[in-house]
Amino acid sequence: MSAGETVERRDTDGVEIRRVRDSLELASAVALRRRVFCDEQGVPVSDEVDGRDPDGLHLVAAEHGSVIAACRLIFSGSTAQFSRLAVEASERRRGIASLMLAQAETEARRAGSKRIVLHAQTYATPLYEAAGYVARGAVFRDAGIEHIAMEKRLA
């Protein structure tokens, strides 16, 4: 597989987990993030739009031509930072977040990353722990929401 190719996953329900394909799909992913983080959770737009999207590798879950989940990876040396995981409210509890996380790990390994770090909202720590992530440090507040730093070694 060449460096520019993308790996795709499909679950039994036909959800496709993959890199964004074009600027329209990226715009759909960012709009989903805004609905989840800003509208649902009250995160200020200025916190959600952090200026790092152009540097990120964006993944989506697509079903029937619609983006139903999104996340972002940013690479720095041998570390990948996983962030902005958002799942459409009507699509939650289907295992899509776990599929997104697995695809992000695949992409991070392909990029040569030795670990993934993230800031998990504390209610979501079981999702990450089930995937092998370990908490580090104390709980902190970001945009008024409790978070904890977590990481997973990929080597």
C-alpha positions as CSV (number, residue, x, y, z in Angstrom):
1,M,0.0,0.0,0.0
2,S,1.4,3.4,-0.9
3,A,1.7,6.3,1.5
4,G,-1.2,8.2,-0.1
5,E,-3.7,5.3,0.0
6,T,-6.3,5.2,2.6
7,V,-7.4,2.2,4.6
8,E,-11.2,1.9,5.0
9,R,-13.3,-0.2,7.4
10,R,-16.9,-1.2,7.2
11,D,-18.9,-2.6,10.0
12,T,-21.8,-5.0,9.4
13,D,-24.3,-2.1,9.2
14,G,-22.5,-0.6,6.1
15,V,-20.9,2.4,7.9
16,E,-17.7,3.4,6.1
17,I,-14.9,4.7,8.3
18,R,-12.3,6.5,6.2
19,R,-10.3,9.7,5.4
20,V,-12.4,12.7,4.2
21,R,-12.6,12.7,0.4
22,D,-13.0,16.4,-0.4
23,S,-13.6,19.9,1.0
24,L,-17.4,19.4,1.0
25,E,-17.0,16.3,3.2
26,L,-14.6,18.1,5.5
27,A,-17.2,20.9,5.8
28,S,-19.8,18.4,6.8
29,A,-17.4,17.0,9.4
30,V,-16.7,20.4,10.9
31,A,-20.5,21.2,10.9
32,L,-21.1,18.0,12.8
33,R,-18.5,18.9,15.3
34,R,-20.1,22.3,15.8
35,R,-23.5,20.7,16.4
36,V,-22.1,18.3,19.0
37,F,-19.6,20.5,20.8
38,C,-21.1,24.0,20.5
39,D,-24.8,23.4,20.2
40,E,-25.2,20.3,22.4
41,Q,-22.4,20.8,24.9
42,G,-22.1,24.6,25.0
43,V,-18.5,24.8,23.9
44,P,-17.7,28.3,22.6
45,V,-17.1,28.3,18.8
46,S,-13.7,30.0,19.5
47,D,-12.6,26.9,21.5
48,E,-13.9,24.4,18.9
49,V,-12.3,26.3,15.9
50,D,-8.7,26.1,17.0
51,G,-7.0,26.8,13.7
52,R,-5.4,23.3,13.5
53,D,-7.8,21.7,11.0
54,P,-5.5,22.4,8.0
55,D,-2.8,20.4,9.7
56,G,-5.0,17.5,10.6
57,L,-5.8,14.1,9.1
58,H,-9.6,14.0,9.2
59,L,-11.6,10.8,9.4
60,V,-15.3,10.3,8.9
61,A,-17.9,7.7,9.4
62,A,-20.3,7.8,6.4
63,E,-23.5,6.1,5.8
64,H,-25.8,6.5,2.8
65,G,-23.7,9.5,1.7
66,S,-24.0,11.4,5.0
67,V,-21.2,12.1,7.5
68,I,-22.4,10.7,10.8
69,A,-19.2,10.9,12.8
70,A,-15.8,12.7,12.6
71,C,-12.5,12.9,14.3
72,R,-9.0,14.5,13.7
73,L,-5.4,13.4,14.0
74,I,-2.5,15.8,14.3
75,F,1.0,14.4,14.0
76,S,4.0,15.7,15.9
77,G,7.2,13.6,15.6
78,S,6.3,10.1,16.8
79,T,3.1,11.2,18.5
80,A,-0.4,11.4,17.1
81,Q,-2.9,13.6,18.9
82,F,-6.5,12.3,18.5
83,S,-9.2,14.9,18.9
84,R,-12.6,16.3,17.9
85,L,-14.4,12.9,18.0
86,A,-18.1,13.7,17.3
87,V,-20.9,11.3,16.6
88,E,-24.4,12.5,15.3
89,A,-26.8,12.2,18.3
90,S,-29.1,9.8,16.4
91,E,-26.2,7.5,15.6
92,R,-24.8,7.0,19.1
93,R,-24.6,3.7,20.9
94,R,-23.9,1.8,17.6
95,G,-20.2,1.3,18.2
96,I,-19.2,4.0,15.7
97,A,-16.9,5.8,18.1
98,S,-15.0,2.6,18.7
99,L,-14.6,2.1,14.9
100,M,-13.4,5.7,14.5
101,L,-10.8,5.1,17.2
102,A,-9.6,1.9,15.7
103,Q,-9.3,3.6,12.3
104,A,-7.4,6.5,13.8
105,E,-4.9,4.0,15.4
106,T,-4.4,2.3,12.0
107,E,-3.7,5.7,10.4
108,A,-1.3,6.7,13.2
109,R,0.6,3.5,12.9
110,R,0.9,3.9,9.1
111,A,2.3,7.4,9.8
112,G,4.9,6.0,12.1
113,S,3.5,7.2,15.3
114,K,4.6,5.3,18.5
115,R,1.7,6.7,20.6
116,I,-1.6,8.4,20.5
117,V,-2.5,11.1,23.1
118,L,-5.9,12.6,23.7
119,H,-8.0,14.7,26.1
120,A,-11.1,12.7,26.9
121,Q,-14.2,14.1,28.4
122,T,-14.4,12.2,31.6
123,Y,-17.8,10.6,30.9
124,A,-16.1,8.9,27.8
125,T,-13.1,7.4,29.6
126,P,-14.6,3.9,29.5
127,L,-14.6,4.0,25.7
128,Y,-10.9,4.8,25.6
129,E,-10.0,2.4,28.5
130,A,-11.7,-0.4,26.6
131,A,-9.4,0.4,23.6
132,G,-6.2,0.3,25.8
133,Y,-5.8,3.9,26.7
134,V,-4.4,4.9,30.1
135,A,-5.2,8.1,32.0
136,R,-2.3,10.3,33.0
137,G,-2.4,13.3,35.2
138,A,-5.4,14.9,37.0
139,V,-8.8,15.8,35.7
140,F,-9.0,19.3,34.3
141,R,-11.6,21.6,32.8
142,D,-11.6,22.6,29.2
143,A,-14.4,24.8,27.8
144,G,-16.2,24.2,31.1
145,I,-16.1,20.3,30.6
146,E,-14.1,17.9,32.7
147,H,-11.4,16.1,30.8
148,I,-8.5,13.8,31.5
149,A,-5.3,13.3,29.4
150,M,-5.0,9.7,28.1
151,E,-2.5,7.9,26.0
152,K,-1.8,4.6,24.2
153,R,1.5,3.2,23.1
154,L,1.4,1.9,19.5
155,A,4.8,0.3,19.3
